[in-house]
Amino acid sequence: MAKLQALCMKCRDDNNKPTMQDMKEDSIAVTQKGSRFSAKGQCSSCGGNQFKFLGKDDAMKLKDDGASFTEEPAA
Ligand SMILES: [Zn+2]
């Protein structure tokens, strides 16, 4: 499955800034809302929740790789 990285609010660096961490591959859930795509998952390092907006290409790649995919009506 494609690797996906997102900021983790719990894994912070020495300056107390959130750091980029891999999402657990089997936790990735992609959502399409209208023409916008996002992914939710868990940090592979601390298990905390992660969220990231995706481009369409990345979203489709994850979907093709077998990630959970949900389509919601646009608000
Ligand atoms: Zn983390």
N, CA, C, O and the ligand as a Tripos MOL2 file, in Angstrom:
@<TRIPOS>MOLECULE
protein
  301   299    76     0     0
PROTEIN
NO_CHARGES

@<TRIPOS>ATOM
      1 N           0.8420   -1.2040    0.0000 N.3       1 MET1
      2 CA          0.0000    0.0000    0.0000 C.3       1 MET1
      3 C           0.8740    1.2500    0.0000 C.2       1 MET1
      4 O           1.9990    1.2350    0.5010 O.2       1 MET1
      5 N           0.3520    2.3120   -0.5590 N.am      2 ALA2
      6 CA          1.1130    3.5580   -0.6490 C.3       2 ALA2
      7 C           1.3940    4.1080    0.7430 C.2       2 ALA2
      8 O           0.5720    4.0050    1.6540 O.2       2 ALA2
      9 N           2.5540    4.6810    0.8760 N.am      3 LYS3
     10 CA          2.8850    5.3290    2.1390 C.3       3 LYS3
     11 C           2.2210    6.6900    2.1900 C.2       3 LYS3
     12 O           2.1310    7.4020    1.1910 O.2       3 LYS3
     13 N           1.7600    7.0270    3.3770 N.am      4 LEU4
     14 CA          1.1360    8.3320    3.5470 C.3       4 LEU4
     15 C           1.6910    8.9590    4.8190 C.2       4 LEU4
     16 O           1.7060    8.3410    5.8830 O.2       4 LEU4
     17 N           2.1390   10.1850    4.6820 N.am      5 GLN5
     18 CA          2.6540   10.8940    5.8390 C.3       5 GLN5
     19 C           1.7610   12.0720    6.1660 C.2       5 GLN5
     20 O           1.2230   12.7240    5.2710 O.2       5 GLN5
     21 N           1.6050   12.3420    7.4460 N.am      6 ALA6
     22 CA          0.8170   13.4930    7.8770 C.3       6 ALA6
     23 C           1.4260   14.0410    9.1610 C.2       6 ALA6
     24 O           2.1770   13.3560    9.8560 O.2       6 ALA6
     25 N           1.0880   15.2810    9.4550 N.am      7 LEU7
     26 CA          1.5570   15.8660   10.7000 C.3       7 LEU7
     27 C           0.9080   15.1410   11.8780 C.2       7 LEU7
     28 O          -0.2960   14.8820   11.8790 O.2       7 LEU7
     29 N           1.7210   14.8190   12.8710 N.am      8 CYS8
     30 CA          1.1790   14.2480   14.1010 C.3       8 CYS8
     31 C           1.2670   15.3020   15.1930 C.2       8 CYS8
     32 O           2.3300   15.8560   15.4720 O.2       8 CYS8
     33 N           0.1010   15.5640   15.8100 N.am      9 MET9
     34 CA          0.0470   16.6070   16.8400 C.3       9 MET9
     35 C           0.6730   16.1340   18.1520 C.2       9 MET9
     36 O           0.9640   16.9390   19.0380 O.2       9 MET9
     37 N           0.8760   14.8310   18.2640 N.am     10 LYS10
     38 CA          1.4550   14.3120   19.5080 C.3      10 LYS10
     39 C           2.9570   14.1170   19.4120 C.2      10 LYS10
     40 O           3.6720   14.2920   20.3990 O.2      10 LYS10
     41 N           3.4480   13.7510   18.2150 N.am     11 CYS11
     42 CA          4.8870   13.5430   18.0480 C.3      11 CYS11
     43 C           5.5290   14.8890   17.7400 C.2      11 CYS11
     44 O           5.5100   15.3420   16.5960 O.2      11 CYS11
     45 N           6.0840   15.5140   18.7360 N.am     12 ARG12
     46 CA          6.6350   16.8560   18.5590 C.3      12 ARG12
     47 C           8.1550   16.8340   18.6370 C.2      12 ARG12
     48 O           8.7540   15.9800   19.2900 O.2      12 ARG12
     49 N           8.7600   17.8020   17.9490 N.am     13 ASP13
     50 CA         10.2170   17.8690   17.9510 C.3      13 ASP13
     51 C          10.7120   18.7260   19.1280 C.2      13 ASP13
     52 O           9.9370   19.1320   19.9940 O.2      13 ASP13
     53 N          12.0150   18.9840   19.1280 N.am     14 ASP14
     54 CA         12.6060   19.7090   20.2570 C.3      14 ASP14
     55 C          12.0320   21.1120   20.4070 C.2      14 ASP14
     56 O          12.0850   21.7000   21.4870 O.2      14 ASP14
     57 N          11.4780   21.6510   19.3060 N.am     15 ASN15
     58 CA         10.8850   22.9830   19.3570 C.3      15 ASN15
     59 C           9.3770   22.9210   19.6340 C.2      15 ASN15
     60 O           8.6670   23.9190   19.5060 O.2      15 ASN15
     61 N           8.9050   21.7300   20.0170 N.am     16 ASN16
     62 CA          7.4850   21.5220   20.3330 C.3      16 ASN16
     63 C           6.5880   21.7140   19.1180 C.2      16 ASN16
     64 O           5.4210   22.0830   19.2460 O.2      16 ASN16
     65 N           7.1480   21.4590   17.9350 N.am     17 LYS17
     66 CA          6.3600   21.5360   16.7000 C.3      17 LYS17
     67 C           5.9270   20.1350   16.2860 C.2      17 LYS17
     68 O           6.6950   19.1820   16.4190 O.2      17 LYS17
     69 N           4.6850   20.0040   15.7800 N.am     18 PRO18
     70 CA          4.2480   18.6940   15.2610 C.3      18 PRO18
     71 C           5.1710   18.2220   14.1530 C.2      18 PRO18
     72 O           5.6680   19.0360   13.3750 O.2      18 PRO18
     73 N           5.4070   16.9280   14.0690 N.am     19 THR19
     74 CA          6.3210   16.3810   13.0650 C.3      19 THR19
     75 C           5.5660   15.4750   12.0970 C.2      19 THR19
     76 O           4.4980   14.9540   12.4160 O.2      19 THR19
     77 N           6.1470   15.2970   10.8960 N.am     20 MET20
     78 CA          5.5730   14.3860    9.9090 C.3      20 MET20
     79 C           5.8500   12.9460   10.3300 C.2      20 MET20
     80 O           6.9870   12.5790   10.6270 O.2      20 MET20
     81 N           4.7880   12.1360   10.3490 N.am     21 GLN21
     82 CA          4.9320   10.7270   10.6960 C.3      21 GLN21
     83 C           4.1630    9.8940    9.6840 C.2      21 GLN21
     84 O           3.1980   10.3620    9.0800 O.2      21 GLN21
     85 N           4.6020    8.6470    9.5060 N.am     22 ASP22
     86 CA          3.8500    7.7320    8.6440 C.3      22 ASP22
     87 C           2.5130    7.3920    9.2960 C.2      22 ASP22
     88 O           2.4260    7.2090   10.5100 O.2      22 ASP22
     89 N           1.4700    7.3100    8.4620 N.am     23 MET23
     90 CA          0.2110    6.7630    8.9560 C.3      23 MET23
     91 C           0.2990    5.2410    8.9000 C.2      23 MET23
     92 O           0.8900    4.6760    7.9810 O.2      23 MET23
     93 N          -0.2950    4.5900    9.8940 N.am     24 LYS24
     94 CA         -0.4060    3.1250    9.8450 C.3      24 LYS24
     95 C          -1.1890    2.7550    8.6050 C.2      24 LYS24
     96 O          -2.3030    3.2340    8.3940 O.2      24 LYS24
     97 N          -0.5970    1.8930    7.7820 N.am     25 GLU25
     98 CA         -1.2060    1.6190    6.4790 C.3      25 GLU25
     99 C          -2.6070    1.0350    6.6020 C.2      25 GLU25
    100 O          -3.4900    1.3640    5.8090 O.2      25 GLU25
    101 N          -2.8110    0.1780    7.5830 N.am     26 ASP26
    102 CA         -4.1350   -0.4580    7.6700 C.3      26 ASP26
    103 C          -5.1590    0.4170    8.3920 C.2      26 ASP26
    104 O          -6.2990    0.0020    8.6010 O.2      26 ASP26
    105 N          -4.7460    1.6370    8.7740 N.am     27 SER27
    106 CA         -5.6940    2.5280    9.4550 C.3      27 SER27
    107 C          -6.1910    3.6370    8.5390 C.2      27 SER27
    108 O          -7.0600    4.4180    8.9230 O.2      27 SER27
    109 N          -5.6420    3.7090    7.3230 N.am     28 ILE28
    110 CA         -5.9500    4.8320    6.4400 C.3      28 ILE28
    111 C          -7.3700    4.7260    5.8930 C.2      28 ILE28
    112 O          -7.7560    3.7050    5.3240 O.2      28 ILE28
    113 N          -8.1330    5.7890    6.0750 N.am     29 ALA29
    114 CA         -9.4940    5.8530    5.5400 C.3      29 ALA29
    115 C          -9.6280    7.1440    4.7440 C.2      29 ALA29
    116 O          -9.4710    8.2390    5.2850 O.2      29 ALA29
    117 N          -9.9200    7.0030    3.4530 N.am     30 VAL30
    118 CA        -10.0190    8.1560    2.5620 C.3      30 VAL30
    119 C         -11.4790    8.5650    2.4290 C.2      30 VAL30
    120 O         -12.3590    7.7150    2.3020 O.2      30 VAL30
    121 N         -11.7320    9.8650    2.4580 N.am     31 THR31
    122 CA        -13.0880   10.3870    2.2760 C.3      31 THR31
    123 C         -13.1070   11.3870    1.1370 C.2      31 THR31
    124 O         -12.2470   12.2620    1.0420 O.2      31 THR31
    125 N         -14.0970   11.2460    0.2790 N.am     32 GLN32
    126 CA        -14.3130   12.2320   -0.7710 C.3      32 GLN32
    127 C         -15.5630   13.0150   -0.4370 C.2      32 GLN32
    128 O         -16.6210   12.4370   -0.1880 O.2      32 GLN32
    129 N         -15.4390   14.3230   -0.4340 N.am     33 LYS33
    130 CA        -16.5860   15.1890   -0.1930 C.3      33 LYS33
    131 C         -16.6200   16.1730   -1.3470 C.2      33 LYS33
    132 O         -15.8000   17.0890   -1.4050 O.2      33 LYS33
    133 N         -17.5560   15.9960   -2.2610 N.am     34 GLY34
    134 CA        -17.5450   16.8170   -3.4530 C.3      34 GLY34
    135 C         -16.2550   16.5550   -4.2190 C.2      34 GLY34
    136 O         -15.9780   15.4150   -4.5920 O.2      34 GLY34
    137 N         -15.4700   17.5930   -4.4550 N.am     35 SER35
    138 CA        -14.2110   17.4180   -5.1860 C.3      35 SER35
    139 C         -13.0160   17.4450   -4.2390 C.2      35 SER35
    140 O         -11.8710   17.5340   -4.6810 O.2      35 SER35
    141 N         -13.2840   17.3660   -2.9300 N.am     36 ARG36
    142 CA        -12.1820   17.3990   -1.9610 C.3      36 ARG36
    143 C         -11.9630   16.0290   -1.3500 C.2      36 ARG36
    144 O         -12.9040   15.2850   -1.0730 O.2      36 ARG36
    145 N         -10.6940   15.7200   -1.1490 N.am     37 PHE37
    146 CA        -10.3310   14.4110   -0.6150 C.3      37 PHE37
    147 C          -9.5310   14.5960    0.6660 C.2      37 PHE37
    148 O          -8.7260   15.5200    0.7910 O.2      37 PHE37
    149 N          -9.7670   13.7050    1.6050 N.am     38 SER38
    150 CA         -8.9880   13.7510    2.8290 C.3      38 SER38
    151 C          -8.7440   12.3300    3.3170 C.2      38 SER38
    152 O          -9.4210   11.3900    2.9020 O.2      38 SER38
    153 N          -7.7690   12.1910    4.1990 N.am     39 ALA39
    154 CA         -7.4570   10.8840    4.7620 C.3      39 ALA39
    155 C          -7.3610   10.9920    6.2650 C.2      39 ALA39
    156 O          -6.8280   11.9590    6.8100 O.2      39 ALA39
    157 N          -7.8900    9.9720    6.9250 N.am     40 LYS40
    158 CA         -7.7320    9.8570    8.3620 C.3      40 LYS40
    159 C          -6.9670    8.5760    8.6460 C.2      40 LYS40
    160 O          -7.0690    7.5950    7.9090 O.2      40 LYS40
    161 N          -6.2090    8.6040    9.7160 N.am     41 GLY41
    162 CA         -5.4800    7.3940   10.0690 C.3      41 GLY41
    163 C          -4.8230    7.5630   11.4100 C.2      41 GLY41
    164 O          -5.0430    8.5460   12.1180 O.2      41 GLY41
    165 N          -4.0040    6.5770   11.7490 N.am     42 GLN42
    166 CA         -3.3080    6.6080   13.0240 C.3      42 GLN42
    167 C          -1.8190    6.7100   12.7980 C.2      42 GLN42
    168 O          -1.2610    6.1080   11.8800 O.2      42 GLN42
    169 N          -1.1850    7.4940   13.6640 N.am     43 CYS43
    170 CA          0.2670    7.6400   13.6310 C.3      43 CYS43
    171 C           0.9280    6.2880   13.9140 C.2      43 CYS43
    172 O           0.5890    5.6070   14.8820 O.2      43 CYS43
    173 N           1.8830    5.9130   13.0450 N.am     44 SER44
    174 CA          2.5490    4.6220   13.2450 C.3      44 SER44
    175 C           3.4940    4.6810   14.4330 C.2      44 SER44
    176 O           3.9460    3.6460   14.9240 O.2      44 SER44
    177 N           3.7920    5.8820   14.8940 N.am     45 SER45
    178 CA          4.7390    6.0320   15.9840 C.3      45 SER45
    179 C           4.0460    6.0530   17.3520 C.2      45 SER45
    180 O           4.4800    5.3630   18.2740 O.2      45 SER45
    181 N           2.9600    6.8480   17.4890 N.am     46 CYS46
    182 CA          2.3240    6.9790   18.8000 C.3      46 CYS46
    183 C           0.8740    6.4880   18.8150 C.2      46 CYS46
    184 O           0.2820    6.3640   19.8870 O.2      46 CYS46
    185 N           0.2940    6.2060   17.6470 N.am     47 GLY47
    186 CA         -1.0810    5.7210   17.6080 C.3      47 GLY47
    187 C          -2.1220    6.8290   17.6540 C.2      47 GLY47
    188 O          -3.3220    6.5550   17.6350 O.2      47 GLY47
    189 N          -1.6700    8.0890   17.7150 N.am     48 GLY48
    190 CA         -2.6070    9.2120   17.7470 C.3      48 GLY48
    191 C          -3.3090    9.3850   16.4090 C.2      48 GLY48
    192 O          -2.8390    8.8940   15.3830 O.2      48 GLY48
    193 N          -4.4240   10.0790   16.4270 N.am     49 ASN49
    194 CA         -5.1780   10.3060   15.1930 C.3      49 ASN49
    195 C          -4.4760   11.3280   14.3060 C.2      49 ASN49
    196 O          -3.9250   12.3190   14.7860 O.2      49 ASN49
    197 N          -4.5090   11.0630   13.0010 N.am     50 GLN50
    198 CA         -3.9420   11.9880   12.0330 C.3      50 GLN50
    199 C          -4.9950   12.3070   10.9830 C.2      50 GLN50
    200 O          -5.9000   11.5150   10.7230 O.2      50 GLN50
    201 N          -4.8570   13.4810   10.3910 N.am     51 PHE51
    202 CA         -5.7760   13.9240    9.3580 C.3      51 PHE51
    203 C          -4.9770   14.6770    8.3040 C.2      51 PHE51
    204 O          -4.0410   15.4130    8.6180 O.2      51 PHE51
    205 N          -5.3630   14.4790    7.0520 N.am     52 LYS52
    206 CA         -4.6300   15.1550    5.9950 C.3      52 LYS52
    207 C          -5.5300   15.3600    4.7820 C.2      52 LYS52
    208 O          -6.2740   14.4590    4.3960 O.2      52 LYS52
    209 N          -5.4570   16.5550    4.1800 N.am     53 PHE53
    210 CA         -6.1340   16.7640    2.9100 C.3      53 PHE53
    211 C          -5.2830   16.1540    1.8000 C.2      53 PHE53
    212 O          -4.0550   16.2270    1.8370 O.2      53 PHE53
    213 N          -5.9430   15.5550    0.8200 N.am     54 LEU54
    214 CA         -5.2380   14.8800   -0.2670 C.3      54 LEU54
    215 C          -5.6090   15.5080   -1.5970 C.2      54 LEU54
    216 O          -6.7090   16.0350   -1.7680 O.2      54 LEU54
    217 N          -4.6680   15.4450   -2.5450 N.am     55 GLY55
    218 CA         -5.0040   15.7320   -3.9320 C.3      55 GLY55
    219 C          -5.7550   14.5310   -4.4920 C.2      55 GLY55
    220 O          -5.6970   13.4350   -3.9350 O.2      55 GLY55
    221 N          -6.4570   14.7490   -5.5940 N.am     56 LYS56
    222 CA         -7.2400   13.6520   -6.1810 C.3      56 LYS56
    223 C          -6.3490   12.4720   -6.5740 C.2      56 LYS56
    224 O          -6.7200   11.3170   -6.3640 O.2      56 LYS56
    225 N          -5.1840   12.7580   -7.1390 N.am     57 ASP57
    226 CA         -4.2910   11.6880   -7.5830 C.3      57 ASP57
    227 C          -3.8770   10.7990   -6.4170 C.2      57 ASP57
    228 O          -3.8980    9.5710   -6.5140 O.2      57 ASP57
    229 N          -3.4990   11.4440   -5.3090 N.am     58 ASP58
    230 CA         -3.0840   10.6740   -4.1350 C.3      58 ASP58
    231 C          -4.2510    9.8570   -3.5890 C.2      58 ASP58
    232 O          -4.0850    8.7040   -3.1900 O.2      58 ASP58
    233 N          -5.4370   10.4720   -3.5780 N.am     59 ALA59
    234 CA         -6.6080    9.7770   -3.0550 C.3      59 ALA59
    235 C          -6.9140    8.5390   -3.9010 C.2      59 ALA59
    236 O          -7.2150    7.4730   -3.3650 O.2      59 ALA59
    237 N          -6.8330    8.6890   -5.2360 N.am     60 MET60
    238 CA         -7.1400    7.5700   -6.1220 C.3      60 MET60
    239 C          -6.0910    6.4680   -5.9930 C.2      60 MET60
    240 O          -6.4010    5.2810   -6.0960 O.2      60 MET60
    241 N          -4.8500    6.8830   -5.7670 N.am     61 LYS61
    242 CA         -3.7800    5.8990   -5.6040 C.3      61 LYS61
    243 C          -4.0480    5.0520   -4.3590 C.2      61 LYS61
    244 O          -3.9110    3.8290   -4.3820 O.2      61 LYS61
    245 N          -4.4340    5.7270   -3.2720 N.am     62 LEU62
    246 CA         -4.7270    4.9960   -2.0310 C.3      62 LEU62
    247 C          -5.9260    4.0680   -2.2240 C.2      62 LEU62
    248 O          -5.9350    2.9330   -1.7480 O.2      62 LEU62
    249 N          -6.9400    4.5800   -2.9350 N.am     63 LYS63
    250 CA         -8.1300    3.7620   -3.1830 C.3      63 LYS63
    251 C          -7.7450    2.5160   -3.9790 C.2      63 LYS63
    252 O          -8.1730    1.4060   -3.6630 O.2      63 LYS63
    253 N          -6.9280    2.7180   -5.0190 N.am     64 ASP64
    254 CA         -6.4910    1.5820   -5.8380 C.3      64 ASP64
    255 C          -5.6730    0.5940   -5.0180 C.2      64 ASP64
    256 O          -5.6620   -0.6040   -5.3000 O.2      64 ASP64
    257 N          -4.9810    1.1120   -3.9900 N.am     65 ASP65
    258 CA         -4.1560    0.2600   -3.1460 C.3      65 ASP65
    259 C          -4.9750   -0.4680   -2.0880 C.2      65 ASP65
    260 O          -4.4350   -1.2540   -1.3090 O.2      65 ASP65
    261 N          -6.2780   -0.2060   -2.0620 N.am     66 GLY66
    262 CA         -7.1310   -0.9540   -1.1490 C.3      66 GLY66
    263 C          -7.4990   -0.2260    0.1200 C.2      66 GLY66
    264 O          -8.0680   -0.8260    1.0320 O.2      66 GLY66
    265 N          -7.1830    1.0780    0.2020 N.am     67 ALA67
    266 CA         -7.5690    1.8220    1.4020 C.3      67 ALA67
    267 C          -9.0900    1.9630    1.4600 C.2      67 ALA67
    268 O          -9.7660    1.9840    0.4320 O.2      67 ALA67
    269 N          -9.6050    2.0570    2.6670 N.am     68 SER68
    270 CA        -11.0260    2.3230    2.8600 C.3      68 SER68
    271 C         -11.3840    3.6350    2.1730 C.2      68 SER68
    272 O         -10.6650    4.6240    2.3120 O.2      68 SER68
    273 N         -12.4970    3.6510    1.4270 N.am     69 PHE69
    274 CA        -12.8600    4.8420    0.6670 C.3      69 PHE69
    275 C         -14.3450    5.1310    0.8530 C.2      69 PHE69
    276 O         -15.1880    4.2630    0.6230 O.2      69 PHE69
    277 N         -14.6540    6.3430    1.2660 N.am     70 THR70
    278 CA        -16.0430    6.7380    1.4970 C.3      70 THR70
    279 C         -16.3490    7.9960    0.7170 C.2      70 THR70
    280 O         -15.5560    8.9380    0.7030 O.2      70 THR70
    281 N         -17.5020    8.0110    0.0670 N.am     71 GLU71
    282 CA        -17.9080    9.1970   -0.6520 C.3      71 GLU71
    283 C         -19.0720    9.8410    0.0930 C.2      71 GLU71
    284 O         -20.1030    9.2110    0.3310 O.2      71 GLU71
    285 N         -18.8860   11.1050    0.4560 N.am     72 GLU72
    286 CA        -19.9440   11.8150    1.1620 C.3      72 GLU72
    287 C         -20.4860   12.9160    0.2820 C.2      72 GLU72
    288 O         -19.7510   13.4840   -0.5260 O.2      72 GLU72
    289 N         -21.7850   13.2300    0.4290 N.am     73 PRO73
    290 CA        -22.3320   14.3450   -0.3510 C.3      73 PRO73
    291 C         -21.6490   15.6500    0.0470 C.2      73 PRO73
    292 O         -21.3480   15.8640    1.2210 O.2      73 PRO73
    293 N         -21.4060   16.5190   -0.9280 N.am     74 ALA74
    294 CA        -20.8120   17.8230   -0.6220 C.3      74 ALA74
    295 C         -21.7640   18.6180    0.2590 C.2      74 ALA74
    296 O         -22.9830   18.5710    0.0950 O.2      74 ALA74
    297 N         -21.1750   19.3440    1.1920 N.am     75 ALA75
    298 CA        -22.0130   20.1040    2.1330 C.3      75 ALA75
    299 C         -22.7290   21.2330    1.4120 C.2      75 ALA75
    300 O         -23.4800   21.9840    2.0330 O.2      75 ALA75
    301 ZN          2.4830   10.4360   16.6040 Zn       76 ZN76
@<TRIPOS>BOND
     1     1     2 1
     2     2     3 1
     3     3     4 2
     4     3     5 am
     5     5     6 1
     6     6     7 1
     7     7     8 2
     8     7     9 am
     9     9    10 1
    10    10    11 1
    11    11    12 2
    12    11    13 am
    13    13    14 1
    14    14    15 1
    15    15    16 2
    16    15    17 am
    17    17    18 1
    18    18    19 1
    19    19    20 2
    20    19    21 am
    21    21    22 1
    22    22    23 1
    23    23    24 2
    24    23    25 am
    25    25    26 1
    26    26    27 1
    27    27    28 2
    28    27    29 am
    29    29    30 1
    30    30    31 1
    31    31    32 2
    32    31    33 am
    33    33    34 1
    34    34    35 1
    35    35    36 2
    36    35    37 am
    37    37    38 1
    38    38    39 1
    39    39    40 2
    40    39    41 am
    41    41    42 1
    42    42    43 1
    43    43    44 2
    44    43    45 am
    45    45    46 1
    46    46    47 1
    47    47    48 2
    48    47    49 am
    49    49    50 1
    50    50    51 1
    51    51    52 2
    52    51    53 am
    53    53    54 1
    54    54    55 1
    55    55    56 2
    56    55    57 am
    57    57    58 1
    58    58    59 1
    59    59    60 2
    60    59    61 am
    61    61    62 1
    62    62    63 1
    63    63    64 2
    64    63    65 am
    65    65    66 1
    66    66    67 1
    67    67    68 2
    68    67    69 am
    69    69    70 1
    70    70    71 1
    71    71    72 2
    72    71    73 am
    73    73    74 1
    74    74    75 1
    75    75    76 2
    76    75    77 am
    77    77    78 1
    78    78    79 1
    79    79    80 2
    80    79    81 am
    81    81    82 1
    82    82    83 1
    83    83    84 2
    84    83    85 am
    85    85    86 1
    86    86    87 1
    87    87    88 2
    88    87    89 am
    89    89    90 1
    90    90    91 1
    91    91    92 2
    92    91    93 am
    93    93    94 1
    94    94    95 1
    95    95    96 2
    96    95    97 am
    97    97    98 1
    98    98    99 1
    99    99   100 2
   100    99   101 am
   101   101   102 1
   102   102   103 1
   103   103   104 2
   104   103   105 am
   105   105   106 1
   106   106   107 1
   107   107   108 2
   108   107   109 am
   109   109   110 1
   110   110   111 1
   111   111   112 2
   112   111   113 am
   113   113   114 1
   114   114   115 1
   115   115   116 2
   116   115   117 am
   117   117   118 1
   118   118   119 1
   119   119   120 2
   120   119   121 am
   121   121   122 1
   122   122   123 1
   123   123   124 2
   124   123   125 am
   125   125   126 1
   126   126   127 1
   127   127   128 2
   128   127   129 am
   129   129   130 1
   130   130   131 1
   131   131   132 2
   132   131   133 am
   133   133   134 1
   134   134   135 1
   135   135   136 2
   136   135   137 am
   137   137   138 1
   138   138   139 1
   139   139   140 2
   140   139   141 am
   141   141   142 1
   142   142   143 1
   143   143   144 2
   144   143   145 am
   145   145   146 1
   146   146   147 1
   147   147   148 2
   148   147   149 am
   149   149   150 1
   150   150   151 1
   151   151   152 2
   152   151   153 am
   153   153   154 1
   154   154   155 1
   155   155   156 2
   156   155   157 am
   157   157   158 1
   158   158   159 1
   159   159   160 2
   160   159   161 am
   161   161   162 1
   162   162   163 1
   163   163   164 2
   164   163   165 am
   165   165   166 1
   166   166   167 1
   167   167   168 2
   168   167   169 am
   169   169   170 1
   170   170   171 1
   171   171   172 2
   172   171   173 am
   173   173   174 1
   174   174   175 1
   175   175   176 2
   176   175   177 am
   177   177   178 1
   178   178   179 1
   179   179   180 2
   180   179   181 am
   181   181   182 1
   182   182   183 1
   183   183   184 2
   184   183   185 am
   185   185   186 1
   186   186   187 1
   187   187   188 2
   188   187   189 am
   189   189   190 1
   190   190   191 1
   191   191   192 2
   192   191   193 am
   193   193   194 1
   194   194   195 1
   195   195   196 2
   196   195   197 am
   197   197   198 1
   198   198   199 1
   199   199   200 2
   200   199   201 am
   201   201   202 1
   202   202   203 1
   203   203   204 2
   204   203   205 am
   205   205   206 1
   206   206   207 1
   207   207   208 2
   208   207   209 am
   209   209   210 1
   210   210   211 1
   211   211   212 2
   212   211   213 am
   213   213   214 1
   214   214   215 1
   215   215   216 2
   216   215   217 am
   217   217   218 1
   218   218   219 1
   219   219   220 2
   220   219   221 am
   221   221   222 1
   222   222   223 1
   223   223   224 2
   224   223   225 am
   225   225   226 1
   226   226   227 1
   227   227   228 2
   228   227   229 am
   229   229   230 1
   230   230   231 1
   231   231   232 2
   232   231   233 am
   233   233   234 1
   234   234   235 1
   235   235   236 2
   236   235   237 am
   237   237   238 1
   238   238   239 1
   239   239   240 2
   240   239   241 am
   241   241   242 1
   242   242   243 1
   243   243   244 2
   244   243   245 am
   245   245   246 1
   246   246   247 1
   247   247   248 2
   248   247   249 am
   249   249   250 1
   250   250   251 1
   251   251   252 2
   252   251   253 am
   253   253   254 1
   254   254   255 1
   255   255   256 2
   256   255   257 am
   257   257   258 1
   258   258   259 1
   259   259   260 2
   260   259   261 am
   261   261   262 1
   262   262   263 1
   263   263   264 2
   264   263   265 am
   265   265   266 1
   266   266   267 1
   267   267   268 2
   268   267   269 am
   269   269   270 1
   270   270   271 1
   271   271   272 2
   272   271   273 am
   273   273   274 1
   274   274   275 1
   275   275   276 2
   276   275   277 am
   277   277   278 1
   278   278   279 1
   279   279   280 2
   280   279   281 am
   281   281   282 1
   282   282   283 1
   283   283   284 2
   284   283   285 am
   285   285   286 1
   286   286   287 1
   287   287   288 2
   288   287   289 am
   289   289   290 1
   290   290   291 1
   291   291   292 2
   292   291   293 am
   293   293   294 1
   294   294   295 1
   295   295   296 2
   296   295   297 am
   297   297   298 1
   298   298   299 1
   299   299   300 2
@<TRIPOS>SUBSTRUCTURE
     1 MET1         2 RESIDUE 1 A MET
     2 ALA2         6 RESIDUE 1 A ALA
     3 LYS3        10 RESIDUE 1 A LYS
     4 LEU4        14 RESIDUE 1 A LEU
     5 GLN5        18 RESIDUE 1 A GLN
     6 ALA6        22 RESIDUE 1 A ALA
     7 LEU7        26 RESIDUE 1 A LEU
     8 CYS8        30 RESIDUE 1 A CYS
     9 MET9        34 RESIDUE 1 A MET
    10 LYS10       38 RESIDUE 1 A LYS
    11 CYS11       42 RESIDUE 1 A CYS
    12 ARG12       46 RESIDUE 1 A ARG
    13 ASP13       50 RESIDUE 1 A ASP
    14 ASP14       54 RESIDUE 1 A ASP
    15 ASN15       58 RESIDUE 1 A ASN
    16 ASN16       62 RESIDUE 1 A ASN
    17 LYS17       66 RESIDUE 1 A LYS
    18 PRO18       70 RESIDUE 1 A PRO
    19 THR19       74 RESIDUE 1 A THR
    20 MET20       78 RESIDUE 1 A MET
    21 GLN21       82 RESIDUE 1 A GLN
    22 ASP22       86 RESIDUE 1 A ASP
    23 MET23       90 RESIDUE 1 A MET
    24 LYS24       94 RESIDUE 1 A LYS
    25 GLU25       98 RESIDUE 1 A GLU
    26 ASP26      102 RESIDUE 1 A ASP
    27 SER27      106 RESIDUE 1 A SER
    28 ILE28      110 RESIDUE 1 A ILE
    29 ALA29      114 RESIDUE 1 A ALA
    30 VAL30      118 RESIDUE 1 A VAL
    31 THR31      122 RESIDUE 1 A THR
    32 GLN32      126 RESIDUE 1 A GLN
    33 LYS33      130 RESIDUE 1 A LYS
    34 GLY34      134 RESIDUE 1 A GLY
    35 SER35      138 RESIDUE 1 A SER
    36 ARG36      142 RESIDUE 1 A ARG
    37 PHE37      146 RESIDUE 1 A PHE
    38 SER38      150 RESIDUE 1 A SER
    39 ALA39      154 RESIDUE 1 A ALA
    40 LYS40      158 RESIDUE 1 A LYS
    41 GLY41      162 RESIDUE 1 A GLY
    42 GLN42      166 RESIDUE 1 A GLN
    43 CYS43      170 RESIDUE 1 A CYS
    44 SER44      174 RESIDUE 1 A SER
    45 SER45      178 RESIDUE 1 A SER
    46 CYS46      182 RESIDUE 1 A CYS
    47 GLY47      186 RESIDUE 1 A GLY
    48 GLY48      190 RESIDUE 1 A GLY
    49 ASN49      194 RESIDUE 1 A ASN
    50 GLN50      198 RESIDUE 1 A GLN
    51 PHE51      202 RESIDUE 1 A PHE
    52 LYS52      206 RESIDUE 1 A LYS
    53 PHE53      210 RESIDUE 1 A PHE
    54 LEU54      214 RESIDUE 1 A LEU
    55 GLY55      218 RESIDUE 1 A GLY
    56 LYS56      222 RESIDUE 1 A LYS
    57 ASP57      226 RESIDUE 1 A ASP
    58 ASP58      230 RESIDUE 1 A ASP
    59 ALA59      234 RESIDUE 1 A ALA
    60 MET60      238 RESIDUE 1 A MET
    61 LYS61      242 RESIDUE 1 A LYS
    62 LEU62      246 RESIDUE 1 A LEU
    63 LYS63      250 RESIDUE 1 A LYS
    64 ASP64      254 RESIDUE 1 A ASP
    65 ASP65      258 RESIDUE 1 A ASP
    66 GLY66      262 RESIDUE 1 A GLY
    67 ALA67      266 RESIDUE 1 A ALA
    68 SER68      270 RESIDUE 1 A SER
    69 PHE69      274 RESIDUE 1 A PHE
    70 THR70      278 RESIDUE 1 A THR
    71 GLU71      282 RESIDUE 1 A GLU
    72 GLU72      286 RESIDUE 1 A GLU
    73 PRO73      290 RESIDUE 1 A PRO
    74 ALA74      294 RESIDUE 1 A ALA
    75 ALA75      298 RESIDUE 1 A ALA
    76 ZN76       301 GROUP 0 **** ****
